[in-house]
Amino acid sequence: MQILQQIADTTPRAMAREQIRRFIAKRRFRRGDQLPTYAEFCAMLGFSLLTIQRAMGDLAKEGIVYRLHGKGCYVGKLHKLGVQALSRVGLVHNASLNFLIEAPYLNQMLSGILGACHARRIDLTILSMRDREGRGSIEDMASQVDGMLLIGVVNRTYVQNLLRTKLPMVLVDSRAEGLEIDTVVVDNVAAVEAELRSLLALGHRRIAYVSGLTPDPVTGRAIESSDELERREAYRAAMAAAGLANSIRIVDPRRQVGAGLADAAVREVLETMRSPDPPSAILAFSAMQAVNLLRGLAAAGIAVPESVSLAGVAGVPADVAGCDLDLDYGRVDFRAMGKAAIETLERRCGAKPPKAPQLVRIGVERSRGRSIVAPE
């Protein structure tokens, strides 16, 4: 999807001048900051070197930029730059386009983003990190939009490199501790604590936790995402506060061969269930993971909830559709997350952006199911 800017004077020189003006304004440059070279502007904006030179000359006459011989171009009078409203947004996601559309929680998130964009008349450009041809065009897209949403991007270095563009960005469904970026995520700690409180209230004392790893398309490795880390540590802290031992299983998705007993998570849980002191309850990282465990346990003759109780930390109703048992899990409104992402980016692009990075947590509503009962 190509985004075109509406400019009264449509000559290449005028278009380049307004694109550079917009580039400076949206990236919050300060007076004296060095700008990209002419060649870099050519690559970013798609204009010839002569057009960029003439456009920069016009901006220099206005005092917006100035040139130091042999050193480069710098930002001049910032008061002449008007920060425009958020009208064009780029979306970079961690998966394939098909997965973005087909995965229930991502589909809901995208629905929330599209609804918020439609209400605000915002154009949206979507690129996938898993599209090899698209990887090189993400920075090109950054030169054409007012702000970006990074959906589920787990590679910290990748986020750090994009932040160097000084473009307003919101990291959605993932966190990057220590980086100056706005973030919208699930309230993971509250979700874990809610499920554990219900299990502890029923009398469970041996509660195992099954987590996972997330593939990183940048490195090709599987790592723990911020959601996985936060939920695992919340489980560990809550169990310690209750004076109980924790049991954590982390499953590498590259070892997963298929569904049922071939699934690595099911295999590891079965080993735990067949130990001398098996857990009376299992808390899975997600509702979908809990459903897969339920099916694998059933195939192995382990009844839920008679033999073991089973719950999922967070998910959407579509994750448990067709499940043989009414699952106990935390329900997340991912449409609200998508809407909140646009609202957060809108505040960052406003005339008076927040001074500190914004952290927005989306609450989790516990869906009480029949997959947990008091232990025998």
C-alpha positions in Angstrom: 0.0 0.0 0.0 1.5 3.3 -1.1 0.8 6.4 1.0 0.8 9.7 -0.9 0.9 13.1 0.8 -1.5 15.7 -0.3 0.6 18.9 -1.1 -0.8 21.9 -2.9 2.4 22.4 -4.9 3.1 19.0 -6.5 6.5 19.7 -8.1 9.2 17.2 -6.9 11.1 20.1 -5.3 8.1 21.2 -3.2 7.2 17.6 -2.3 10.7 16.9 -1.2 10.8 20.1 0.8 7.6 19.2 2.7 8.7 15.6 3.3 12.0 16.9 4.8 10.0 19.4 6.9 7.7 16.6 8.1 10.7 14.3 8.8 12.3 16.9 11.1 9.0 17.7 12.9 7.8 14.2 13.5 11.2 12.9 14.8 11.3 15.6 17.4 14.7 17.0 16.3 16.2 19.7 18.5 18.0 22.8 17.3 21.6 21.9 16.3 20.8 18.2 15.6 22.5 16.8 12.6 20.3 15.7 9.7 20.9 12.8 7.3 23.1 13.4 4.3 21.6 14.3 0.9 22.3 10.8 -0.3 20.4 9.3 2.7 17.4 11.6 2.0 17.5 10.5 -1.6 17.3 6.9 -0.5 14.6 7.5 2.1 12.3 9.8 0.1 12.9 8.6 -3.5 13.9 12.0 -5.0 17.0 12.8 -7.1 20.1 14.4 -5.6 19.4 17.7 -7.4 15.8 17.8 -6.1 17.0 17.2 -2.5 19.7 19.9 -2.9 17.1 22.4 -4.1 14.6 21.5 -1.4 17.3 21.8 1.3 18.2 25.2 -0.1 14.6 26.4 0.2 14.5 25.2 3.9 17.8 26.9 4.5 16.4 30.2 3.3 13.5 29.8 5.8 16.1 29.1 8.6 14.8 25.6 9.2 18.1 24.0 8.3 21.7 25.3 7.9 24.8 23.7 6.5 28.4 23.6 7.9 30.9 23.2 5.1 32.5 19.8 5.3 30.3 18.6 8.2 26.8 18.4 7.0 23.3 19.8 7.6 21.8 20.7 10.9 18.4 21.7 12.3 17.8 25.5 12.6 14.7 27.4 13.8 12.4 24.8 15.3 9.6 27.3 15.9 8.9 27.4 12.2 8.1 23.7 12.1 4.4 22.8 12.7 3.8 19.3 14.1 1.0 17.9 12.0 -1.8 15.5 13.2 -1.3 11.7 13.0 -2.5 10.8 9.6 -0.3 7.9 8.4 0.8 4.9 10.6 3.1 2.1 9.8 2.6 -1.3 11.4 5.4 -3.8 11.7 4.6 -7.2 13.1 6.6 -10.2 14.3 4.8 -12.9 12.2 3.6 -13.6 8.7 0.6 -11.7 7.3 -1.4 -14.9 7.3 -0.7 -15.4 11.0 -1.6 -11.8 11.7 -5.0 -12.4 10.1 -5.7 -16.0 11.3 -4.4 -16.0 14.9 -7.5 -15.0 17.0 -5.8 -12.6 19.4 -3.8 -10.9 16.6 -6.9 -10.7 14.4 -8.8 -9.0 17.3 -5.9 -6.6 17.9 -5.7 -5.7 14.2 -9.5 -5.2 14.2 -9.1 -2.7 17.1 -6.3 -0.9 15.2 -8.2 -0.7 12.0 -11.3 0.6 13.8 -9.4 3.3 15.5 -7.6 4.3 12.3 -10.9 4.4 10.4 -12.5 6.7 13.1 -9.5 9.1 12.8 -9.1 8.8 9.1 -5.6 7.4 9.5 -3.9 5.5 6.6 -2.2 2.2 7.7 0.7 0.5 6.0 1.4 -3.1 7.2 4.8 -4.9 6.9 6.0 -8.3 8.2 9.4 -9.0 9.7 9.1 -12.5 8.3 8.8 -11.2 4.7 12.3 -11.2 3.4 11.5 -8.6 0.8 9.7 -6.5 3.4 12.6 -6.3 5.8 14.6 -3.8 3.7 11.5 -1.7 3.2 10.6 -1.1 6.8 13.0 1.9 7.1 11.7 3.2 3.8 8.2 3.0 5.3 9.4 4.9 8.3 10.3 7.9 6.1 6.7 8.1 4.8 4.6 7.8 8.0 4.0 9.9 11.1 4.4 7.0 13.6 4.8 3.3 13.9 3.3 0.4 15.8 5.6 -2.6 16.5 3.4 -5.6 17.2 5.0 -8.4 19.2 8.5 -7.5 18.3 10.7 -9.4 20.8 14.2 -8.4 19.5 15.5 -5.6 21.6 18.3 -4.6 19.2 15.8 -4.4 16.3 13.6 -2.0 18.4 16.6 0.0 19.4 17.7 0.5 15.8 14.2 1.7 14.7 14.2 4.2 17.6 17.2 5.8 16.0 14.9 7.2 13.3 13.4 9.3 16.1 10.0 8.4 14.7 7.2 8.2 17.4 6.6 4.5 18.1 4.5 2.2 20.3 5.6 -1.3 21.1 2.5 -3.5 21.4 2.1 -6.9 23.1 5.8 -6.8 24.1 8.1 -4.8 26.3 11.7 -3.5 25.9 12.9 -2.6 29.4 15.2 0.4 29.5 14.3 1.7 26.0 12.5 5.1 25.6 9.4 3.7 23.8 5.7 3.8 24.6 4.2 0.3 25.3 0.8 -1.3 25.4 0.7 -4.8 26.9 -1.5 -7.3 28.9 -1.6 -6.9 32.7 0.4 -10.1 33.0 1.0 -10.1 36.7 -2.6 -9.5 37.6 -3.7 -12.3 35.2 -1.4 -14.8 36.8 -2.3 -13.8 40.4 -6.0 -14.1 39.6 -5.7 -17.7 38.4 -3.3 -18.7 41.3 -5.7 -17.2 43.9 -8.5 -19.3 42.6 -6.4 -22.5 42.6 -5.0 -21.7 46.1 -8.5 -21.0 47.4 -9.6 -24.5 46.2 -6.7 -26.0 48.3 -4.1 -26.7 45.6 -0.5 -26.6 46.8 1.3 -28.4 44.1 0.8 -26.1 41.1 3.0 -26.5 38.0 3.5 -23.7 35.5 4.1 -24.4 31.8 5.6 -21.5 29.8 7.0 -21.3 26.3 9.5 -19.6 24.0 8.8 -17.2 21.1 10.6 -17.4 17.7 12.6 -14.3 16.9 12.7 -13.8 13.1 15.7 -11.5 13.4 18.1 -14.1 15.0 16.3 -17.3 14.1 16.4 -18.3 17.8 13.6 -18.9 20.2 13.6 -16.6 23.3 11.3 -15.8 26.2 9.1 -12.8 25.3 8.4 -10.1 27.9 4.9 -11.6 28.4 6.4 -15.0 29.1 9.0 -13.6 31.5 6.4 -11.5 33.4 4.0 -14.3 33.8 6.7 -16.8 34.8 8.1 -14.4 37.4 4.6 -13.5 38.7 4.0 -17.2 39.2 7.3 -17.7 41.0 6.6 -14.7 43.3 3.1 -15.7 44.1 4.1 -19.3 45.0 6.9 -18.0 47.1 4.6 -15.6 48.9 2.3 -18.6 49.7 5.3 -20.5 51.0 5.0 -23.1 48.2 7.6 -24.6 45.9 7.4 -23.8 42.2 7.6 -26.1 39.2 8.3 -24.4 35.9 8.4 -26.0 32.5 9.7 -24.0 29.6 9.0 -25.4 26.1 11.0 -24.6 23.0 8.5 -24.3 20.1 11.2 -25.7 17.7 10.8 -29.0 19.4 7.1 -29.2 18.8 6.4 -31.7 16.1 2.6 -31.5 16.0 -0.5 -31.7 18.1 -1.4 -34.1 20.9 1.3 -36.4 22.3 3.8 -35.2 19.8 3.7 -31.7 21.3 6.8 -31.0 23.4 4.7 -29.2 26.1 2.5 -32.3 26.5 5.5 -34.6 26.7 7.1 -32.6 29.4 3.8 -32.3 31.4 3.3 -36.0 31.1 6.7 -36.6 32.6 5.7 -34.3 35.5 2.4 -36.1 36.0 4.1 -39.5 36.1 6.6 -38.4 38.8 6.3 -39.6 42.4 4.8 -36.3 43.5 2.7 -35.0 40.6 1.0 -31.6 40.6 -2.6 -31.3 41.4 -3.0 -28.3 39.1 -1.3 -26.9 36.0 -1.2 -23.2 35.0 -0.5 -22.7 31.3 1.0 -19.6 29.8 -2.0 -19.1 27.5 -5.5 -20.3 26.9 -4.4 -21.9 23.6 -1.5 -23.8 25.3 -4.0 -25.0 28.0 -6.3 -26.4 25.3 -3.4 -28.3 23.7 -2.4 -29.7 27.1 -6.0 -30.7 27.8 -6.1 -32.7 24.5 -2.8 -34.3 25.1 -3.6 -35.3 28.7 -6.9 -36.7 27.6 -5.1 -38.8 25.0 -2.8 -40.1 27.7 -5.8 -41.1 30.0 -5.2 -38.2 32.5 -8.6 -36.7 33.2 -9.1 -32.9 33.7 -10.2 -31.9 36.2 -10.5 -35.2 38.2 -6.8 -36.2 37.9 -5.4 -32.6 37.6 -6.9 -29.2 37.3 -5.9 -27.0 34.4 -6.1 -23.3 33.7 -4.7 -20.7 31.2 -3.4 -17.3 32.1 -4.7 -15.3 29.2 -6.4 -15.6 25.8 -9.5 -14.9 23.8 -12.8 -16.9 23.4 -11.7 -18.1 19.9 -8.7 -19.8 21.6 -11.0 -22.2 23.4 -13.6 -22.6 20.7 -14.3 -26.3 20.2 -12.6 -27.2 23.5 -14.1 -30.4 25.1 -14.2 -28.8 28.5 -15.2 -25.3 29.8 -11.7 -23.9 30.4 -10.8 -21.6 33.2 -8.7 -18.8 31.8 -8.1 -15.0 31.8 -10.0 -13.3 28.9 -8.2 -10.3 27.2 -9.9 -7.7 25.1 -7.3 -7.5 22.3 -9.5 -5.1 20.3 -9.1 -2.7 23.2 -5.4 -3.2 23.0 -5.4 -2.3 19.3 -7.4 0.8 20.0 -5.2 1.8 22.9 -2.1 1.4 20.7 -3.4 4.1 18.3 -4.5 6.3 21.2 -1.0 6.0 22.7 0.6 6.9 19.4 -1.8 9.8 18.9 -0.7 11.3 22.3 3.0 10.9 21.4 2.4 12.7 18.1 0.4 15.5 19.7 1.4 19.1 20.1 2.4 18.3 23.8 3.7 14.7 23.8 4.2 13.0 27.2 7.6 13.6 28.7 8.1 10.0 29.9 7.4 6.7 28.0 3.8 5.6 28.4 3.0 2.2 29.7 -0.6 1.0 29.1 -1.8 -2.2 30.7 -4.9 -4.0 29.3 -6.8 -5.7 32.1 -7.7 -9.4 32.1 -11.2 -10.7 33.1 -11.2 -14.2 34.5 -13.5 -16.6 32.7 -14.5 -19.2 35.3 -14.6 -22.6 33.8 -15.1 -26.3 34.9 -11.4 -27.2 34.3 -10.4 -26.6 37.9 -11.8 -28.2 41.1 -10.6 -28.8 44.6 -7.8 -31.4 44.7 -8.6 -34.9 46.0 
